Amino acid sequence: MIETYQRIRRWQAGNFRLGSLLHRGIWGLSDQAFISATNLIVTVVLARDLGPANYGAFALVYAGIFLASAFQSALVTRPHNVVGTTYDGAEYRRYTTATAISQLWLIGAL
């Protein structure tokens, strides 16, 4: 019993070393780093090229787009992804149809 416990502890410690975690998650980490760096470069280039007034207008419109996207995600997408998984067959089709209609209403409102 004690030997089994010790083997499990060694296995857990070996799997949670920093190098092992980085090796397994390097692709996700590098993907996020690449996207963040690209966003930073595009923002700096736009800010220098557009000037303060035009970049300010761009930033307001861009923030509005992000706000609308977050609003849509919170009201339609996430609830469908969470609640929709509990339904089967005809119930799922009805719920998805209702979600699609609410999406269309949201598009019209925005």
DODOKE-846317 format. One record per residue: residue in one letter; x, y, z of N, C-alpha, C, O in turn. Coordinates in steps of 0.1 Angstrom, whole numbers, plus 5000, padded with zeros to 4 digits. Atoms other than C-alpha are relative to their C-alpha. Example, Ala and Ser with C-alpha at 12.3 -4.5 7.8 and 13.67 -1.06 7.14 Angstrom:
! DODOKE-846317
a500949885000512349555078500950125000501950125007;s499149895000513749895071499250115008499750225009;
//
This chain:
! DODOKE-846317
m500849885000500050005000500950125000500650224992;i499249895000502750245009500850024988501150134983;e499250005013504850154978499150064989499650144981;t500949955010501850224956499850155002499850234992;y500249854997501250564973501350074996501250184990;q498849935004504950654968500250004985500650114980;r499950005015504850554931499050104994499450184985;i500949905005501750764926500550145003500450234994;r499549874997503351064943501250044991501350154986;r498949975009506551034922499450034986499950114979;w500649985013504351004890499450144999499650214989;q500649875000502351314900501150115000500950214992;a498949904999505551514908500750014986501050124982;g499449995013507051414875499250064989499750134980;n500949945010504051514855499750155001499350214992;f500349864998503751854870501350095001501250205007;r498849925000507351974866499750114989499050094980;l500149885008507652314849500349964985499650004976;g499650035014509452174818498949914993498749934982;s501150095006506751904813498850084997498250064986;l501249915002503952164816500350094988499450104979;l499749925012505652394791500149924987499649974977;h500050085012506352114767498749974995498449974983;r501350035004502752014767499250124995498450114986;g500849895003501352364765500750104991500250224990;i499249915007503952524743499350054987499450174984;w500749965012501752534712498950105003498750204996;g501049904996498852714730500750135005500150245002;l499349884995501252954747500650084988500550204988;s499549935012503053034714499050064991499250174986;d501149945008499753084696499550135007499350234999;q500449884994498653334722501050115000500750234998;a498949905001502053514722500050064986500250184984;f500049955014501853534684498850104997499050204991;i501249925002498353674684500150145007499850245002;s499849874993499153934711501150094994500950214993;a498949925006502354044694499450064987499750184984;t500649955012500454074661499050125002499150224995;n500949894996497754284677500750135004500350245001;l499249884996500354514693500650074988500550194987;i499449945012502154564660499050084992499250194987;v501049935008498954644641499550125007499350225000;t500449884993497854884668501050115000500650234997;v498949895001501155074668500050054986500150184985;v500049955014501155094630498850084997499050194991;l501249925002497555214629500150135008499750245002;a500049874992498155474657501050104993500750214993;r499049915006501255614639499550054986499750164983;d500449965013499655614605498750084999498650174991;l501349935000496155744613500050145007499350235004;g500049874993497056024637499049995012498249895013;p500850014988495356094671498550004998497849915004;a501449995002491956194659499449884993498449824998;n500550115007491455924634500149875007499349785007;y499850124992492955654656499049995012498549895015;g501150004990490555764684498749954995498049885002;a501350045006487555724661500149854997499149775000;f499850145003488955384650499949925013499249815014;a500050074987489455274687498650005005498249895011;l501450004995485855374696499249904992498449834998;v500850105008484355174667500449865003499649775004;y499450134996486654884675499549955013499149835015;a500550044987485654884711498549975000498049885007;g501450025001481954904701499849864994498849794998;i500150135006482454594679500349895011499649795011;f499750104990484054404708498950005011498549895015;l501150004991481254514731498849934995498149855002;a501150075006478554394707500349854999499449775001;s499650145000480454064703499949945014499449825015;a500150064986480654014741498549995004498149895010;f501450004997476954104744499349884993498549814999;q500550125007476053844717500449875006499649785007;s499450124994478253584732499349975013498949855016;a500650024987476753634767498549974999497949895007;l501550025001473053634755499649884991498649824993;v500550115009473053374727501049885000500549775003;t499050115003476253164721500249925013500049805012;r499650084988477253064756498849935006498949815010;p501250084995473652984769499749884991499349784996;h500350115009473152774738501049885002500649775002;n499050104998476452594743499849925014500249815015;v500250064987475552524780498749935001498649815004;v501350054999471852474780499649904989499049804992;g500450095011471552314746500549865001499949774995;t499550144998473652014756499149925008499349795008;t500950094991470951904780498849954992498049874997;y501250045008468351864752500449904989501549894985;d499850105010467951584727498850014990497750064993;g501050015010466051544694499250134998499750234995;a501049895003462951764690500250125009500150245005;e499749894990463751964722501250084996501250214996;y498849925004467152054709499850084987500250204987;r500449925012465752164675499250125004499550234998;r500949884996463152384692500950105007500850225004;y499149914993465852534715500950074990501150194992;t499149945010468252594686499350104991499850204988;t500849905008465452754666499750125007499850235002;a500349884992464552984694501350085002501250205002;t498749934998468253074699500350074987500850184987;a499749945013468553144661499150124999499550234994;i501049885001465453374663500550115009500550235005;s499449894991466953554693501250064994501550184996;q498849945006470153594674499650104989500250214988;l500549915010468253754645499450135006499750245001;w500549894993466453984669501150095005501150215004;l498949934995469754084684500750074989501250194991;i499449945012471254154650499250134996499750234993;g500949895004468254374642500150125010500150245006;a499949894990468654564675501350075000501450195002;l498649945001472354614671500250084987501250144985;
//
